[in-house]
Amino acid sequence: MDGRKRVDINPGTRVQVAQKQDQRSGKLTEGTVREILTNSATHPHGIKVRLVSGVVGRVKVIIPER
């Protein structure tokens, strides 16, 4: 799943995000969502979230629960 729909993401969801400085390189940071920062239902570049670690980025991959 990609991270373009807000409805697919909730606090506690494991995701991979691209931080602002890593958007060109494509480097992803994995973590757990603490809060959702995007207010709209969808975003073409991914929903912006803050991870538990404090990292802010746009969701590129939602990691399915096992």
PyMOL commands that place a pseudoatom at each C-alpha (Angstrom):
pseudoatom trace, name=CA, resn=MET, resi=1, chain=A, elem=C, hetatm=0, pos=[0.000, 0.000, 0.000]
pseudoatom trace, name=CA, resn=ASP, resi=2, chain=A, elem=C, hetatm=0, pos=[1.178, 3.509, -0.721]
pseudoatom trace, name=CA, resn=GLY, resi=3, chain=A, elem=C, hetatm=0, pos=[0.476, 6.391, 1.633]
pseudoatom trace, name=CA, resn=ARG, resi=4, chain=A, elem=C, hetatm=0, pos=[-1.675, 8.701, -0.461]
pseudoatom trace, name=CA, resn=LYS, resi=5, chain=A, elem=C, hetatm=0, pos=[-4.992, 8.103, 1.370]
pseudoatom trace, name=CA, resn=ARG, resi=6, chain=A, elem=C, hetatm=0, pos=[-5.429, 9.434, 4.896]
pseudoatom trace, name=CA, resn=VAL, resi=7, chain=A, elem=C, hetatm=0, pos=[-8.021, 6.749, 5.709]
pseudoatom trace, name=CA, resn=ASP, resi=8, chain=A, elem=C, hetatm=0, pos=[-5.323, 4.029, 5.380]
pseudoatom trace, name=CA, resn=ILE, resi=9, chain=A, elem=C, hetatm=0, pos=[-3.113, 5.587, 8.082]
pseudoatom trace, name=CA, resn=ASN, resi=10, chain=A, elem=C, hetatm=0, pos=[-3.740, 5.720, 11.829]
pseudoatom trace, name=CA, resn=PRO, resi=11, chain=A, elem=C, hetatm=0, pos=[-1.586, 6.391, 14.900]
pseudoatom trace, name=CA, resn=GLY, resi=12, chain=A, elem=C, hetatm=0, pos=[0.293, 3.162, 15.590]
pseudoatom trace, name=CA, resn=THR, resi=13, chain=A, elem=C, hetatm=0, pos=[0.602, 2.189, 11.916]
pseudoatom trace, name=CA, resn=ARG, resi=14, chain=A, elem=C, hetatm=0, pos=[4.095, 1.047, 10.790]
pseudoatom trace, name=CA, resn=VAL, resi=15, chain=A, elem=C, hetatm=0, pos=[5.209, 3.064, 7.760]
pseudoatom trace, name=CA, resn=GLN, resi=16, chain=A, elem=C, hetatm=0, pos=[8.197, 4.132, 5.700]
pseudoatom trace, name=CA, resn=VAL, resi=17, chain=A, elem=C, hetatm=0, pos=[8.441, 7.879, 5.111]
pseudoatom trace, name=CA, resn=ALA, resi=18, chain=A, elem=C, hetatm=0, pos=[10.549, 10.159, 2.946]
pseudoatom trace, name=CA, resn=GLN, resi=19, chain=A, elem=C, hetatm=0, pos=[11.851, 13.137, 4.892]
pseudoatom trace, name=CA, resn=LYS, resi=20, chain=A, elem=C, hetatm=0, pos=[12.043, 16.493, 3.084]
pseudoatom trace, name=CA, resn=GLN, resi=21, chain=A, elem=C, hetatm=0, pos=[15.829, 16.314, 2.649]
pseudoatom trace, name=CA, resn=ASP, resi=22, chain=A, elem=C, hetatm=0, pos=[15.613, 12.711, 1.355]
pseudoatom trace, name=CA, resn=GLN, resi=23, chain=A, elem=C, hetatm=0, pos=[12.921, 13.216, -1.301]
pseudoatom trace, name=CA, resn=ARG, resi=24, chain=A, elem=C, hetatm=0, pos=[15.371, 13.368, -4.225]
pseudoatom trace, name=CA, resn=SER, resi=25, chain=A, elem=C, hetatm=0, pos=[17.502, 10.433, -3.076]
pseudoatom trace, name=CA, resn=GLY, resi=26, chain=A, elem=C, hetatm=0, pos=[14.496, 8.248, -2.285]
pseudoatom trace, name=CA, resn=LYS, resi=27, chain=A, elem=C, hetatm=0, pos=[15.891, 7.262, 1.142]
pseudoatom trace, name=CA, resn=LEU, resi=28, chain=A, elem=C, hetatm=0, pos=[13.103, 5.982, 3.401]
pseudoatom trace, name=CA, resn=THR, resi=29, chain=A, elem=C, hetatm=0, pos=[12.891, 6.035, 7.194]
pseudoatom trace, name=CA, resn=GLU, resi=30, chain=A, elem=C, hetatm=0, pos=[10.815, 3.372, 8.956]
pseudoatom trace, name=CA, resn=GLY, resi=31, chain=A, elem=C, hetatm=0, pos=[8.786, 4.019, 12.076]
pseudoatom trace, name=CA, resn=THR, resi=32, chain=A, elem=C, hetatm=0, pos=[5.422, 4.104, 13.833]
pseudoatom trace, name=CA, resn=VAL, resi=33, chain=A, elem=C, hetatm=0, pos=[2.955, 6.949, 13.242]
pseudoatom trace, name=CA, resn=ARG, resi=34, chain=A, elem=C, hetatm=0, pos=[2.401, 9.216, 16.252]
pseudoatom trace, name=CA, resn=GLU, resi=35, chain=A, elem=C, hetatm=0, pos=[0.190, 11.811, 14.522]
pseudoatom trace, name=CA, resn=ILE, resi=36, chain=A, elem=C, hetatm=0, pos=[-1.143, 12.672, 11.070]
pseudoatom trace, name=CA, resn=LEU, resi=37, chain=A, elem=C, hetatm=0, pos=[-0.241, 16.184, 9.916]
pseudoatom trace, name=CA, resn=THR, resi=38, chain=A, elem=C, hetatm=0, pos=[-2.088, 16.318, 6.560]
pseudoatom trace, name=CA, resn=ASN, resi=39, chain=A, elem=C, hetatm=0, pos=[-5.703, 17.462, 6.895]
pseudoatom trace, name=CA, resn=SER, resi=40, chain=A, elem=C, hetatm=0, pos=[-6.924, 16.553, 3.394]
pseudoatom trace, name=CA, resn=ALA, resi=41, chain=A, elem=C, hetatm=0, pos=[-8.254, 13.078, 2.565]
pseudoatom trace, name=CA, resn=THR, resi=42, chain=A, elem=C, hetatm=0, pos=[-5.569, 12.445, -0.070]
pseudoatom trace, name=CA, resn=HIS, resi=43, chain=A, elem=C, hetatm=0, pos=[-2.224, 13.895, -1.170]
pseudoatom trace, name=CA, resn=PRO, resi=44, chain=A, elem=C, hetatm=0, pos=[-0.388, 13.004, -4.408]
pseudoatom trace, name=CA, resn=HIS, resi=45, chain=A, elem=C, hetatm=0, pos=[3.041, 12.864, -2.696]
pseudoatom trace, name=CA, resn=GLY, resi=46, chain=A, elem=C, hetatm=0, pos=[1.891, 11.006, 0.413]
pseudoatom trace, name=CA, resn=ILE, resi=47, chain=A, elem=C, hetatm=0, pos=[0.226, 11.906, 3.689]
pseudoatom trace, name=CA, resn=LYS, resi=48, chain=A, elem=C, hetatm=0, pos=[2.533, 13.875, 6.012]
pseudoatom trace, name=CA, resn=VAL, resi=49, chain=A, elem=C, hetatm=0, pos=[2.977, 12.277, 9.439]
pseudoatom trace, name=CA, resn=ARG, resi=50, chain=A, elem=C, hetatm=0, pos=[5.100, 12.588, 12.574]
pseudoatom trace, name=CA, resn=LEU, resi=51, chain=A, elem=C, hetatm=0, pos=[6.628, 9.324, 13.758]
pseudoatom trace, name=CA, resn=VAL, resi=52, chain=A, elem=C, hetatm=0, pos=[7.084, 8.288, 17.398]
pseudoatom trace, name=CA, resn=SER, resi=53, chain=A, elem=C, hetatm=0, pos=[10.786, 9.107, 16.938]
pseudoatom trace, name=CA, resn=GLY, resi=54, chain=A, elem=C, hetatm=0, pos=[9.885, 12.715, 16.040]
pseudoatom trace, name=CA, resn=VAL, resi=55, chain=A, elem=C, hetatm=0, pos=[10.740, 12.378, 12.334]
pseudoatom trace, name=CA, resn=VAL, resi=56, chain=A, elem=C, hetatm=0, pos=[8.349, 14.197, 9.991]
pseudoatom trace, name=CA, resn=GLY, resi=57, chain=A, elem=C, hetatm=0, pos=[7.868, 12.925, 6.452]
pseudoatom trace, name=CA, resn=ARG, resi=58, chain=A, elem=C, hetatm=0, pos=[5.466, 11.817, 3.753]
pseudoatom trace, name=CA, resn=VAL, resi=59, chain=A, elem=C, hetatm=0, pos=[4.288, 8.202, 3.818]
pseudoatom trace, name=CA, resn=LYS, resi=60, chain=A, elem=C, hetatm=0, pos=[5.595, 6.200, 0.865]
pseudoatom trace, name=CA, resn=VAL, resi=61, chain=A, elem=C, hetatm=0, pos=[4.930, 2.640, 2.117]
pseudoatom trace, name=CA, resn=ILE, resi=62, chain=A, elem=C, hetatm=0, pos=[2.465, 1.259, 4.666]
pseudoatom trace, name=CA, resn=ILE, resi=63, chain=A, elem=C, hetatm=0, pos=[3.891, -1.887, 6.254]
pseudoatom trace, name=CA, resn=PRO, resi=64, chain=A, elem=C, hetatm=0, pos=[1.162, -4.549, 6.622]
pseudoatom trace, name=CA, resn=GLU, resi=65, chain=A, elem=C, hetatm=0, pos=[0.594, -6.015, 10.077]
pseudoatom trace, name=CA, resn=ARG, resi=66, chain=A, elem=C, hetatm=0, pos=[1.561, -9.636, 10.498]
for i in range(1, 66): cmd.bond("trace and resi %d" % i, "trace and resi %d" % (i + 1))
show_as sticks, trace
zoom trace
